[in-house]
Amino acid sequence: MNLDIKGRHALVCAASQGLGRAVALALAREGVNLTIVARRQNILEETAQMIRDETGVLVTTVATDITSEAGRLLAVNANPVVDILVNGAGGIPPGDFRNFNRDEWMTAIEGLMLTPIELIKATIDGMVERRFGRIINITSKGMRVPSQLHPLANGARGGLTAFVSTIASEYSQHNVTINNLLPGPFDTDRMKVMTQVKAEASNRTFEEQFKIGVDENPARRWGRPEEFGAVCTFLCSAFSGFITGQNILIDGGSAPTTF
């Protein structure tokens, strides 16, 4: 299927590995040129070269802290046109909310709520002028089924989710859509780290904890990053213009919800 986005330009955050990397590669396979952003220059460049070698698209790298104002300016100014924006961030620690101080709360809010909002603010007017824009926020299954382990992340992402619900319908008349993708367990380095943390806390081996997690999922497996990338890329396509303001769960059916 031709998604009719060849030649568009996407800004993809947290793109050096994991789900962000999968999204960047899937977009590139559709002929989308990229600006990819992450903190670690070496891993980012490796990802960029892999994408260039496979797809031949233009890939610009920006190694920066996207949660800083200077980092956001670098990312947005790397290309004068941003047709597609993919927001994503992680690294917020789990724990009891009573044990986090104000600075830790503000770090979560800055990274998971305010940074995506600032990037939307910086790019959406150009999308309106060109009458094409696709904005995807990678949030979490926790927006549908909150985990007690992640009060910082859930609190901050909840603010972003409400913000998107507030503004999405305003821009649909301009062919600009804003949607959130809510991943469950995917086979990424971060998921492996989280599994190891749970294993150690429960006095289990990684393999034992992994099996528990897999058995709890109706699909009896973790998701593949390329599956996530494909869903995200469709939502960035010319054929998704009637889908906006949605929170789309990709979790193998593990969230017991109707909506």
Secondary structure, DSSP 8 states (H G I E B T S, - for coil): ---S-TT-EEEESS-SSHHHHHHHHHHHHTT-EEEEEES-HHHHHHHHHHHHHHH---EEEEES-TTSHHHHHHHHHTSS--SEEEE---------GGG--HHHHHHHHIIIIIHHHHHHHHHHHHHHHHT-EEEEEE--GGGTS--TT-HHHHHHHHHHHHHHHHHHHHHGGGTEEEEEEEE-SBSSHHHHHHHHHHHHHTT--HHHHHHHHHHHSTTSS-B-HHHHHHHHHHHTSTT-TT--S-EEEESTT-S----
